[in-house]
Amino acid sequence: MLILTPLEVNCMRGFSKTQVIGFFLTGAAVGTAVALLYAPKSGVETRKQIRRFSKKAVHQLDDLQNDLREQISDGYQQVMEVFGDAKEYVQEGRNKLQKMIRTA
């Protein structure tokens, strides 16, 4: 069971979710590589497994990177829509205020 001290918890708060996922994947990759190296298989079979694992890991990281890019792009578009709406709202308010000043 993993028990973190308050100091360790505070240290983890400085990392983003992406960094934590990266640390997790790196740890999994290192653990898998070590397990494969100590497995009772021939060198040829072990190297094949390492190649398969590394290709799979690269594909998973590419997928993660693409997902993050899509999320960032979607977030950017949403922010730009909000700014556009706010700009229109301010412009309408400005026009109404100018109209009220002219008629006063």
C-alpha positions in Angstrom: 0.0 0.0 0.0 1.3 3.5 -1.0 1.2 6.0 1.8 2.3 9.6 1.0 3.5 12.0 3.7 2.2 15.6 3.6 5.5 16.7 2.2 5.2 14.2 -0.7 1.6 15.2 -1.4 2.7 18.9 -1.6 5.5 17.9 -4.1 3.0 16.1 -6.3 0.7 19.1 -6.5 3.3 20.9 -8.6 2.8 18.4 -11.5 0.2 18.6 -14.1 -2.0 15.7 -15.0 -0.1 15.2 -18.2 3.2 15.0 -16.3 1.8 12.5 -13.8 0.5 10.4 -16.7 4.0 10.7 -18.3 5.7 9.6 -15.1 3.3 6.6 -14.8 3.9 5.5 -18.4 7.6 5.9 -18.0 7.5 3.8 -14.8 5.4 1.2 -16.6 7.9 1.1 -19.5 10.9 0.7 -17.3 9.2 -2.0 -15.2 8.2 -3.9 -18.3 11.7 -3.7 -19.8 13.3 -4.9 -16.6 10.8 -7.8 -16.3 11.5 -8.8 -19.9 15.2 -8.7 -19.4 14.9 -11.0 -16.4 12.4 -13.3 -18.0 13.6 -16.9 -18.8 13.4 -16.5 -22.5 15.9 -16.5 -25.3 17.6 -13.2 -26.2 15.9 -13.2 -29.6 12.5 -13.6 -28.1 13.2 -11.0 -25.5 14.3 -8.5 -28.1 11.2 -9.1 -30.1 9.1 -8.5 -27.1 10.9 -5.3 -26.3 10.5 -4.1 -29.9 6.7 -4.9 -29.8 6.3 -3.2 -26.5 8.2 -0.1 -27.6 6.1 0.2 -30.8 2.9 -0.2 -28.8 4.1 2.4 -26.3 5.0 4.9 -29.1 1.6 4.4 -30.7 -0.1 5.0 -27.3 2.0 8.1 -26.7 1.1 9.3 -30.2 -2.6 8.8 -29.4 -2.3 10.6 -26.1 -0.5 13.5 -27.9 -3.3 13.7 -30.5 -6.0 13.6 -27.8 -4.3 16.4 -26.0 -3.9 18.5 -29.1 -7.6 18.0 -29.9 -8.6 19.0 -26.3 -6.4 22.1 -26.5 -7.8 23.1 -29.9 -11.4 22.6 -28.7 -10.7 24.6 -25.5 -9.1 27.4 -27.6 -12.2 27.5 -29.9 -14.5 27.7 -26.9 -12.5 30.6 -25.4 -12.5 32.4 -28.7 -16.3 32.0 -28.9 -16.7 33.4 -25.4 -14.5 36.4 -26.3 -16.4 36.9 -29.5 -19.7 36.9 -27.6 -18.3 39.3 -25.0 -17.1 41.6 -27.7 -20.5 41.7 -29.3 -22.2 42.3 -26.0 -19.9 45.2 -25.2 -20.4 46.6 -28.7 -24.2 46.4 -28.3 -24.0 48.1 -24.9 -21.7 50.8 -26.3 -24.1 51.4 -29.2 -27.1 51.6 -26.8 -25.2 54.0 -24.5 -24.3 56.3 -27.5 -27.9 56.3 -28.7 -29.1 57.2 -25.1 -26.5 60.1 -25.0 -27.6 61.4 -28.4 -31.3 61.4 -27.4 -30.7 62.9 -24.0 
